[in-house]
Amino acid sequence: MFPARIADTTTGEWKEHPRFPGILMKPLLTSADNALANVSLVRVPPGREVGRHFHPTQVETVYLITGKSILTVGDTEVPLEAGQIVAIPIGVEHALRNVGPESVELLAFFTPPIS
């Protein structure tokens, strides 16, 4: 038996985000896999946005796999493109808007895990 679970981004079911219509999520690793973090694949279609929100007890680390977006952290907007990564501190309001012609896909890491 292999002592670790391997997550595959090409399998599993996409589900609509519970708070952001049109945003799709696929959980990859949960707190059952890693007591210190969880990881989800997120898809933001063209013209869609993950609205302003914050995490009261988690750092959210976002790695953009594909696409172009505008990341808002607090009151500052910055471009975030494929190949870039950012850590958003605990309690800081943030949002992400797809500004390109293709879907944005990103990995969202939460530490500690969202239960």
C-alpha positions in Angstrom: 0.0 0.0 0.0 1.3 3.4 -1.0 1.3 5.7 2.2 0.2 8.8 0.4 -2.9 9.7 -1.8 -2.1 11.0 -5.3 -4.7 13.5 -6.6 -5.3 13.7 -10.3 -6.6 17.0 -11.7 -8.0 15.2 -14.8 -10.4 13.1 -12.8 -13.1 13.9 -10.4 -16.2 16.1 -10.7 -16.3 19.9 -11.0 -18.8 21.5 -8.7 -20.1 25.0 -8.6 -18.7 27.2 -5.8 -21.2 27.5 -3.1 -20.8 31.3 -2.9 -19.7 32.4 -6.3 -22.1 31.4 -9.2 -20.3 30.2 -12.4 -17.1 29.5 -10.6 -16.2 25.8 -10.6 -14.2 23.8 -8.0 -12.6 20.4 -7.7 -11.3 19.4 -4.3 -7.9 17.6 -4.7 -6.5 17.1 -1.2 -8.5 17.5 2.1 -7.6 17.7 5.7 -7.9 13.9 5.7 -4.9 13.8 3.4 -2.9 16.6 5.1 -3.8 17.9 8.5 -2.0 21.2 7.7 -3.5 22.2 4.4 -6.1 21.5 1.7 -5.9 22.1 -2.0 -8.6 22.7 -4.7 -8.5 23.2 -8.4 -10.6 26.3 -9.3 -11.9 27.3 -12.8 -13.0 30.9 -13.5 -14.6 31.3 -16.9 -13.9 34.4 -19.0 -15.7 37.5 -17.6 -16.4 35.8 -14.2 -15.1 36.8 -10.8 -14.4 35.2 -7.4 -16.0 38.1 -5.4 -14.5 39.9 -2.5 -14.1 37.7 0.6 -11.6 36.8 3.3 -10.6 33.8 5.4 -10.6 34.5 9.1 -8.2 31.6 10.0 -6.4 30.6 6.8 -3.7 31.8 4.5 -4.8 31.3 0.9 -2.0 30.6 -1.5 -3.0 30.9 -5.2 -1.0 29.4 -8.1 -2.3 30.4 -11.5 -2.0 27.5 -14.0 -3.7 29.1 -17.0 -5.2 32.5 -18.0 -4.9 36.1 -17.1 -6.6 37.8 -14.1 -6.7 40.8 -11.9 -6.2 40.0 -8.3 -7.5 42.5 -5.7 -5.9 42.3 -2.3 -7.3 44.9 0.1 -7.6 48.0 -2.1 -4.8 47.1 -4.5 -5.3 45.5 -7.9 -2.5 43.6 -9.6 -2.3 41.4 -12.7 -1.9 37.8 -12.0 -0.9 35.4 -14.9 -0.1 31.8 -15.5 3.0 30.7 -13.7 2.6 33.3 -10.8 1.9 32.5 -7.2 0.7 34.7 -4.3 0.0 34.1 -0.6 -2.9 36.1 0.8 -2.6 36.7 4.6 -5.2 35.7 7.1 -8.2 38.1 7.3 -7.3 40.1 4.2 -10.1 40.8 1.8 -9.4 39.6 -1.8 -11.0 38.9 -5.2 -10.0 37.5 -8.5 -11.4 38.5 -11.9 -10.8 36.7 -15.2 -9.8 39.4 -17.8 -8.6 37.1 -20.6 -10.3 35.1 -23.4 -9.7 31.7 -21.8 -10.7 30.2 -18.5 -8.4 30.9 -15.6 -7.4 27.7 -13.7 -5.7 27.9 -10.4 -4.7 25.9 -7.4 -5.9 27.2 -4.1 -4.0 26.0 -1.0 -5.5 26.8 2.4 -3.3 26.6 5.5 -4.6 25.5 7.9 -7.3 23.5 6.0 -10.8 24.8 5.6 -12.9 22.2 7.4 
